[in-house]
Amino acid sequence: MTPARSQLTRGYSIALLSAVILSTTAIFIRYLTQTYQLPALVLALWRDGIVALTLLTVLALFRPRLLRARQHLRYLIGYGLVLALFNALWTTSVALNGAAVSTVLAYCSAAFTALLGWWFLKERLDWAKLVVVALCLAGCFLVSGAFDPAVWQSNLLGLSAGILSGLMYAAYSLLGRSAAQRGLNPWTTLFYTFSFATGFLLVFNLLPGGFVPGAAQQFSDFFWLGEAWIGWGALFLLAAGPTVLGFGTYNISLTYLPSSVANLIVTSEPVFTAAIAYVLLDERLKEIQIIGGLLILSGVIFLRIYEGRLARQPQIESYPLVEQVS
């Protein structure tokens, strides 16, 4: 196997692993919001904060040199702002549109990433990638249940928040690829982006007027879970488990793959979420949702086969591969 094909295979494997891990976050979030009615933006704040503290502890103990990124701080602050905006817009979209519509709108990121990656990072945008974008968006549309016309009875603000959440997720993917090209270690990037995102989310929660859905209305809301230790445990597991590992493996995949390809692969996340919900929550998929899942998986498989063939043809320019930084 050539080095290019080997790195391509590794990148696909890591991106799919990321999708599997991230798919468990919905289970934790559903438990916390339904059992404890934890406000969405407060949940996002604690989630990002615990991630930052977990990474700080682990890196300080085992890889302290990965905490050095002084020359990239301005870049990482902007990256953290994008992550915070994505979290805030996504939770706002859920509050205003419901889960189905917000999921579809967030996964517009696949199209945004392909277009913006072509524009800003000079990534290839050919017929195959456009086909996969269409398959993944159609699959997300069906899996999320947004085929029901009733769920589209949303206001302009809600739809705008949903579309912008997809744009912010695309921007997050592009910045992750850019960070890899700058030589930043994925775990260094993850620590700083979640640390800065925590600060921005704290500001969002403290904005006066209470016009941000799911934000803290008073100081005591930051400690909404009180003495519910099981709830705190679930929140910690959400942050230290699927969030750290999910975003970490996604950032690593961006050292091997263009942001557009990695983002397309991660659109398989709703399929894994549906499967986990079926096992743990006894949620049943409708036939049309199963078809949507197959569309997403077929798009990812098609893209892998197509990229593999390109990697075997050295006369065709393939993606520039960035070596992973240890």
C-alpha positions in Angstrom: 0.0 0.0 0.0 1.4 3.4 -1.0 1.9 6.1 1.7 -0.9 8.2 0.3 -3.4 5.3 0.4 -2.2 4.3 3.8 -2.8 7.8 5.2 -6.1 8.0 3.4 -7.3 4.8 5.0 -6.1 5.9 8.4 -7.9 9.2 8.0 -11.2 7.5 7.0 -11.0 5.1 9.9 -10.3 7.9 12.4 -13.1 10.1 11.0 -15.6 7.2 11.2 -14.5 6.4 14.8 -15.1 10.1 15.6 -18.7 9.8 14.1 -19.3 6.8 16.3 -18.1 8.4 19.4 -19.8 11.7 18.8 -23.1 9.9 18.2 -23.3 9.0 21.9 -23.5 12.7 22.9 -27.1 12.9 22.0 -27.9 10.1 24.5 -26.3 12.0 27.3 -27.8 15.3 26.3 -31.3 13.8 26.1 -30.9 12.3 29.5 -29.7 15.6 31.1 -32.3 17.8 29.5 -35.3 15.4 30.0 -34.4 14.2 33.5 -33.1 17.5 35.0 -34.4 20.1 32.5 -30.9 21.5 32.4 -30.9 24.6 30.2 -29.1 24.0 26.9 -26.6 26.8 27.1 -25.7 26.1 30.7 -25.1 22.5 29.7 -22.9 23.6 26.8 -20.9 25.8 29.2 -20.3 23.0 31.7 -19.5 20.6 28.9 -16.9 22.8 27.3 -15.4 23.8 30.7 -15.1 20.2 31.9 -13.4 19.3 28.6 -10.9 22.1 29.0 -10.1 21.1 32.6 -9.8 17.4 31.7 -7.4 18.2 28.9 -5.4 20.6 31.1 -5.0 17.9 33.7 -4.0 15.1 31.3 -1.6 17.2 29.2 0.0 18.9 32.2 0.7 15.5 33.7 1.8 13.5 30.6 2.5 15.9 27.7 3.2 19.4 29.2 5.0 20.6 26.0 1.6 20.3 24.2 0.4 23.2 26.3 2.8 25.6 24.5 1.1 27.5 21.8 1.9 31.1 22.5 2.6 32.0 18.9 -0.8 30.7 17.8 -3.0 32.2 20.6 -4.7 34.8 18.5 -5.6 32.2 15.9 -6.9 29.8 18.7 -9.0 32.5 20.3 -10.8 32.9 16.9 -11.1 29.2 16.7 -12.6 29.0 20.2 -15.1 31.8 19.2 -16.3 29.7 16.2 -16.8 26.7 18.5 -18.7 28.7 21.0 -20.9 30.3 18.3 -21.6 26.8 16.9 -22.7 25.5 20.3 -24.8 28.6 21.0 -26.5 28.7 17.5 -27.2 24.9 17.5 -28.8 25.0 20.9 -30.8 28.1 19.9 -31.9 26.3 16.7 -33.0 23.3 18.7 -35.0 25.6 21.0 -36.7 27.4 18.2 -37.1 24.7 15.5 -37.1 21.4 17.3 -34.6 18.6 17.0 -35.5 17.4 13.4 -35.2 20.7 11.6 -32.2 21.9 13.6 -30.4 18.6 12.8 -31.0 19.0 9.1 -29.9 22.6 9.1 -26.7 21.8 11.1 -25.7 19.2 8.6 -25.8 21.8 5.8 -22.2 22.1 7.0 -21.3 19.3 4.6 -22.2 21.5 1.7 -20.7 24.6 3.3 -17.4 22.8 4.1 -17.0 21.5 0.6 -17.6 25.0 -0.9 -15.5 26.9 1.6 -12.7 24.3 1.6 -12.5 24.8 -2.2 -12.6 28.6 -1.8 -10.2 29.1 1.1 -8.0 26.0 1.3 -7.9 25.2 -2.4 -9.4 21.7 -1.8 -10.7 19.9 -4.8 -14.5 20.2 -5.5 -15.4 17.7 -8.3 -18.5 15.9 -9.4 -17.9 13.0 -6.9 -17.8 15.2 -3.9 -20.9 17.1 -5.0 -22.7 13.8 -5.4 -21.7 12.7 -1.9 -22.8 16.1 -0.5 -26.2 15.6 -2.0 -26.4 12.0 -0.7 -25.4 13.0 2.8 -27.8 15.9 3.0 -30.7 13.8 1.7 -29.9 11.1 4.2 -29.7 13.5 7.1 -33.0 15.0 6.0 -34.7 11.6 6.1 -33.0 10.2 9.3 -33.9 13.4 11.2 -37.5 13.1 10.4 -37.6 16.5 8.7 -39.6 15.0 5.8 -42.7 15.8 7.9 -43.9 19.2 6.6 -45.2 20.1 10.1 -41.7 20.5 11.5 -40.9 23.3 9.0 -43.5 25.7 10.7 -40.6 27.8 12.1 -39.9 31.5 12.2 -37.2 33.3 10.3 -35.0 33.7 13.4 -35.1 30.0 14.0 -34.2 29.0 10.4 -31.5 31.6 10.4 -30.0 30.2 13.6 -30.1 26.7 12.1 -28.4 27.6 8.9 -25.8 29.7 10.7 -25.1 26.7 13.0 -24.2 24.6 9.9 -22.0 27.5 8.7 -20.2 27.6 12.0 -19.7 23.8 12.0 -18.2 24.1 8.5 -15.9 26.9 9.8 -14.9 24.7 12.7 -13.9 22.0 10.2 -11.9 24.4 8.0 -10.1 25.8 11.0 -9.2 22.3 12.2 -7.6 21.5 8.8 -5.9 24.9 8.9 -4.5 24.1 12.4 -3.1 20.9 11.1 -1.4 22.7 8.3 0.1 25.1 10.8 1.7 22.2 12.6 -0.5 22.4 15.7 -1.0 19.1 17.6 -4.7 18.1 17.5 -4.8 17.8 21.3 -3.2 21.3 21.7 -5.8 22.7 19.4 -8.6 20.9 21.3 -7.5 22.2 24.7 -7.2 25.8 23.6 -10.4 25.9 21.5 -12.5 24.5 24.3 -10.9 26.7 26.9 -11.6 29.9 24.9 -15.1 28.5 23.9 -15.9 28.1 27.6 -15.1 31.8 28.2 -17.2 32.9 25.3 -20.1 30.7 26.4 -19.9 32.2 29.9 -20.3 35.6 28.3 -23.3 34.4 26.3 -24.9 33.1 29.4 -24.3 36.4 31.2 -25.8 38.6 28.5 -28.6 40.7 29.9 -32.2 40.5 28.8 -32.6 36.8 28.8 -33.1 36.8 25.0 -30.8 33.8 24.4 -32.9 30.6 24.7 -31.4 28.1 27.1 -29.1 30.6 28.8 -28.8 31.1 32.6 -31.4 33.6 33.8 -29.7 34.1 37.2 -26.5 33.1 38.9 -28.0 30.0 40.6 -28.8 28.5 37.2 -25.1 27.8 36.7 -25.5 25.2 39.4 -28.9 23.9 38.2 -28.1 20.3 39.0 -27.6 21.1 42.7 -27.0 17.9 44.7 -28.1 15.7 41.8 -24.8 13.8 41.8 -25.9 11.3 39.1 -26.6 14.3 36.9 -23.2 15.8 37.5 -21.7 12.4 36.8 -23.5 12.1 33.5 -22.4 15.7 32.6 -18.8 14.8 33.4 -19.0 11.6 31.3 -20.5 13.6 28.4 -17.6 16.0 28.5 -14.7 13.7 29.4 -15.9 10.8 27.2 -17.6 11.4 23.9 -16.7 15.1 23.7 -13.0 14.8 24.3 -12.6 11.6 22.3 -15.1 12.6 19.6 -13.7 16.0 18.9 -10.1 14.8 19.5 -10.3 12.0 16.9 -12.1 14.4 14.5 -9.2 16.9 14.8 -6.7 14.0 14.2 -8.6 13.0 11.1 -8.1 16.5 9.8 -4.3 15.9 9.7 -4.9 13.2 7.1 -8.0 14.4 5.2 -9.3 17.6 3.7 -11.9 19.3 5.9 -14.6 18.7 3.3 -14.0 14.9 3.3 -13.8 14.6 7.1 -17.0 16.6 7.5 -18.8 14.4 4.9 -17.7 11.2 6.7 -18.9 12.6 10.1 -22.4 13.2 8.6 -22.8 9.4 9.2 -23.2 10.4 12.9 -27.1 10.4 12.8 -27.0 6.8 11.6 -25.0 5.7 14.6 -27.1 7.8 17.0 -30.2 6.1 15.7 -28.7 2.7 16.2 -27.7 3.5 19.8 -31.1 5.0 20.5 -32.7 1.9 19.2 -30.7 -0.3 21.6 -30.7 1.9 24.7 -33.9 3.9 24.4 -36.0 1.5 22.3 -36.5 4.1 19.6 -37.8 2.6 16.4 -36.7 3.8 13.0 -39.3 4.2 10.2 -38.6 2.7 6.8 -37.9 6.1 5.3 -35.3 6.8 8.0 -33.6 3.5 7.3 -33.4 4.6 3.6 -31.8 7.9 4.8 -29.2 6.0 6.8 -28.3 3.9 3.8 -28.0 7.0 1.7 -25.4 8.5 4.1 -23.4 5.3 4.4 -23.5 4.7 0.7 -22.1 8.3 0.2 -19.3 7.7 2.6 -18.4 4.3 1.0 -18.5 5.8 -2.5 -16.2 8.6 -1.5 -13.8 6.2 0.1 -13.7 4.1 -3.1 -13.3 7.1 -5.3 -10.5 8.6 -3.2 -8.8 5.2 -3.1 -8.7 5.0 -6.9 -7.3 8.5 -7.1 -4.6 7.6 -4.6 -3.6 4.8 -7.0 -3.2 7.2 -9.9 -0.2 9.3 -9.2 -0.7 11.3 -12.4 -3.9 12.8 -11.0 -3.3 15.4 -8.4 -4.7 14.2 -5.0 -5.2 16.0 -1.7 -2.1 17.4 -0.1 -1.4 15.2 2.9 -0.2 16.7 6.2 2.0 14.6 8.4 0.5 14.1 11.9 2.4 16.0 14.5 3.2 13.9 17.5 
